[in-house]
Amino acid sequence: MNYFLSTGEPSGEMSAVLLARAIQQYDASARFEGIGAAKMRESGIHLWRDHTGWSSMGPIAAIPRIPKLLLQMWLTAIHVATAKPDLVVLVDFGVFNVRLAQTLRERLHYTRPILYLFPPGAWLDSARTAAAVARLSVPLSGFEHQASFYRSLDLPVWYFGHPLLDEYEERASRDAPPSNGGTVALLPGSRAGELRAHVPLLLRALQDLRAVRPGAHAVIAAVDPRAERRLRAAVARAGVDDVKVVVGARAALRDADAAWVASGTAVLESVLLGVPAIAVYVVSKAVVWYGKRMQRRITGGRFITLPNLVASEEIVPELLQDRATPEALAREMDRLLAEPTRRREAFARLRAALGASGAMQRCAELAVRIAKEDSA
């Protein structure tokens, strides 16, 4: 069977790679093509387009990208309609993938199945978005509350638990590091805007932390080799010693006692691995109003990071926007390093809230079944 996978940023690409790997257990001769970047390429998936640079921080930053994304969307839709894969799998990135599905169905009259993994609006509960996704595709949610919302509207939806849950085995509990040391992971994000906002901030926070913990080590995560070069240059410019640059969040978190993490999938990754984390996120002043408005719509302004949203409690301290000062980040990190096991029970509650194990295998089984039923 032929599968087309459409992603728009690193976390979605990771999910697509894992889904493709799971599909091969049910369809050994499966062939994959899609939109991704280095991870998909390295896994043997043929890249139709490279999505590097497609995602952005907020709607203002997205405006200059709109013409390029619209062009790529139309080219992709025409390609898919011509190639006619047995299954199209859209992964997150609603700004592109919903429009792609609409164009395929309504403009090009594409009739083959489309599966949507991680449909948009997980915490917005928009009836209009949910209805559109259900009309255009087979929704496959990673969150129980979103699946419940679809069902409340009598919309079809599949839910097996969070597909990434089994990828992260929680490490054994660790004792606190020496009071003058510890290893801190810095995960500044993957978008160019995130790197500009977070890297200098986190390096200054590290210097403040070393004022009370002079032996603290640091490792900073780059999303790919290109970002690795940028981060090495940024560390050199800042003149901060003893900062190791690695590729991949997991590599940075492996030996870390705690982490500063840009809000997103990486925060969830850190918690599932059992690494205490502090969520940090800073956006430009031009999108602060939009961000606060969206946060109020999502949670009434209470939380914004994924683990806290899922568990409805503060599993991860959130230092966002004006609260994300070097001094505050250093102070909270010093506290976290001194009490590394304080949130272990909350970590277990989060894991339980994400559903049963084996979700990705069941997602793959569903994908293969839909593809085969349509081609029969």
N, C-alpha and C positions, 0 to 999 in steps of 0.2 A: 504494500500500500504506500501511497505518496502522501506526505504530510507537509503542510506549509505553516511555519511558526512565525508569528509577528510580535516582536517585542520593541520597546522604546528606551529602556534604561537597564542598568546592570542587574537589579534585583529581579526584574521580569525575565531577563535573559537567563539568569541562573535557574529560575523555575522551568523555563523552556528546555534547557539542557537536561535537567533531571527528569522531566516528563518524557523527553525523547529516549533517554536511557531506560526508563521503565517500560515504555511502549515496546521497545525491542525484545523484552522478555515475553511479550504476547504475540509479537509480529516480527520474527527474526529477520525478515527481508525488508523491513521498513526503510524507506528512503525519505530523507528530510531536507527541506530547503526553507529559507526564511530570512527575516530581518533580525540582525543581532550585531555582535561584535566579536572580540577575540575569543570569548568563552565558547561561543557556538562554533566558530571556525576551528578551534582546537579540538572540539569534540567530534569533528568530522561532518558537521552540518554545512551544506553548501549555502553560502551567503548570497541572497538576492540583493540585499542592500545592507550597508554598515550604518547602524543607528548612532554612532559616536557623535555627540554634540546636539542630538535632537531634543533632549529633555532640558528643562529650564526651571529656574526658581521663580514661580509665580507667573501670573498672566501678563504682567508688563514686560518681563524678560522674554516671554514667548512671542511677542508681536513680531520682532524681526525674523523669526523662524517660520512664520505662517506660510509665506509663499513657497518656501522650500518643502515644507511638510505637505502642503496641498499637492504640489507636483509629484512628490514621491508617493503620496497616497494614490493618485490617479494612475501612475505608472505601475504601482503594485496591484491595483485592482484589475487593470487590463491584463497584466501578466498572469494573475491568478485565474481570471475568467478564461484565458487562453489555455493555460496549462491544465486546468481542472484537476487539482489534487483531490485525493479521496477525502481529506479532511483539512480544513483551515482551523488553526488554533490561535486565537488572539489571547495575549497575555497582558493584563493590566493596560496601562498607557492609553486611557480612554480618549484623550484628545485626538489621537490618531486612529485607534482601532475601531471606535464606534463609527467614525466617518467612513472608514474602510468598509465596514460591514454594510452601512447604508448604501454606499456606492455600488457595492457588489449586488445587493438585493434589489435596490430600487432603480438604479440606472443601467446596470448590465444584466439584470434578470438572472443572476447566478442562483442556481437551485441546489448545489451540493452543500453538505452540512458544514456549519461553522460552530465551533466550540469556543466559549469565552471563559478562560481561566482567570480568576480574580477580576470579576466585572467591576466597572468603576462605581464610585459612590458608596463604598462600604460603610462609611459613617455619616453619609448625607441623607440616606433613606429617601431618595427622590423617586416618587412614584413614576414620574415621566421618564426618567433615565432607566429605571427597572423595566418598564413596559417596552421601551425601545430595544433594550438588550434582549429581552425575552422574545420579541418579535423577530429580531434579526439573527439570533443565534441560540445555542443551548447554553444557558448560564451555568457555570460551575464555580461556586463560591468557596473561599477558604475560611469563611467565618460564619458561625452558627447564627448570629444575630441578623446577618444579611440574608441568609437563606430563609429565616423566619419572616423577614419583611416581604420577600418575594411571595411566600406562601400566603401571607395576610392579604395580598392583592390578587390571589388566585392565579399567580404566574408560575410557570414551571421553573424549577431550579434543582440542581444537584448539589449535595454537600456531603463530604466524607470526613471532614476534619481539615486541619491545615496541612497542605501538601508538603511543607518543608519541615514538619515536626520531627520526623525520623532522621533527618540529616544532622541533627545536633544532639549529641549525647552529653548530658550534663556531667561535668567533671566532678571529682571528689572534692569535698569541702576542704578549704585551705586555712591554715593558721594565718594570723595577721603577719605581714612582713615586719622587719625591724622598724622601730619608730623613726629612724633616720633614713629609711630607704623604701624599697618597693618598686615594682615594674608597672608602668602605666602605658596603656595603649591609647593612641590618638587616632580616631577614625573621623576625618573631616568631611567625608562625603565624596561624591564622584563627579558632580557637575562643576563646571568651571567657576560659576558664581559661588558655590559652596566652598571651593578651595580658597578663593580670594577672601571670603569672609571669615572662614574658620581657621585656616592654617596659622596666620599671624596671632590670632586670639589664643589658640591652644598653646602655641610656643611661649607666649607671654605668661599664660597660666602655669606652664611647666616651670618657668623660671621662678615664679612666685612660690610654687610648691617646694622647689628646692631650697628656698629660704628657710623652711622648717624641716625639710627632708633632703639634706644635701646629697645623700647617696641614691636618690631616686633615678631609676633608669627609664627610658622612654622608647617606644617603637611606634612608628606612624605607618598607617596603611594606605597604599596607593591602589586604585582600582585596576590599573594596567601599567605596562612599561612606560607609556607616554606620561602618565601621571606620576610615575615613580621619578622620572627625570625632573619634572617640575617641582616635586616635593624636596628632592635632594638640593636643588638650587635654592628653594625657599629657606630650608634649614641653614644652608651655608650663609645666605644673606643675613639671617637673623643672628648668626653667631652663637647658636645654642649647641653645646657639646653633648655627646653621648645620646644621640637620637638615631636609632636604626630605622631605615626605610625598607619596607617589605611590600610585596604585591599580594593583596588579598586581605580581607578582614580577618579571616580565620588564622592566617599566619601571624597577624598582629596580636590577636587575642590569646594565642596558644599558651604563652607563658606569662600573661599579664595578671597582676593582682586585681586590677580594676581598669576602667576605660572611660574616656570622654568620647561620646559618639554623637555624630550628627543625626538628628531625628530621622527615622526611616526604618527600612528592613534591618539595617545593621544593628539597631538597638535591640530588636527582637532576637537577632542572631546572638548577640552578646549574652542576653539573659538566658536563652536556651542552653548555651554552653556553660552557664553557671558563673559568668564573669560579672561582678557588680559593675554597674554603669551609671554614668551621669549623661543625660541627654542635653545637647547644646544645639541651638539653631539660631542663626541671625540672618535676617533678610534686609534688603535695602529699604530705606524709608518710603520709597515709592509703593511698596507692596505691603507695608505694615497694616494699613487699614483693611486691605483685602484679607490678609492673614487672620486678623482678629475677628473679622466678620465670619470667616469660614470656621474658625475655632468655636465661636458661639453657636453656629449652626450644628457643628458636630457634637459637642459635648457640653454646651452651655458655658464654654470657656474654662472648663475644669482641667482637661488633659489634651495633649496633642500627640504624644508618642504612642506607638503601636502597642507595646506591652501594657501600658496604663489604660488604653482604650479597651483592649480585650478583657482585662481583669477588672475594670472599673475601680481601680485603686492605684495609688502611687507606688508602683513597684520600682520605678526608675525616677530619681529626682530630675525635674525639668528646669533647666536654666536657659531661658529663651529670651532673645532680643535684649532689652535693657538689663535684664537680670544676669546676662551672660558676660560678666566682667572677669578679667583675669583673677582678681582677688577672690570673688565668689566661687569661681571654678576651683581654684586652689584650696580654698577652705573646705568645700564640700568633698573634694578628693581626699584631703587629709583625713576627714571624718570617715569616709568610706574605707580607706586603707586600714584604719584602726579597728573597724568593726566589719570584717569581710563576710561574716555569716549572718548578719542581722536580717537579711532579706531572703534567706534560703526558703523559708516556708512560703513566702509570696511567689518565689520562682516556681515552686511545685503547683501552686494554685493556677498560675498562668498556663503551665503545661497542660493541666487538666482542662482548662477553659478552651484550649485549642483543639480538643477532640481526641479521638482514638488514634492509635498508631496505624500505619499501613495506608494512609490517605493517598499518597502519591501512586501507590500500586493500583488502588481502586480508580483513581483518575485515569490512569493509563488504560486500564481495562475498559472503562467507559469510552475513551477515545477510540480504541480499536473496534469496539462493538458498533459505535455510530458509523465509523468509516466503512466497515464491512457490510452493515445492514443497508447502507445507501448504495453500495456498489453491487449488491446481490441482484 
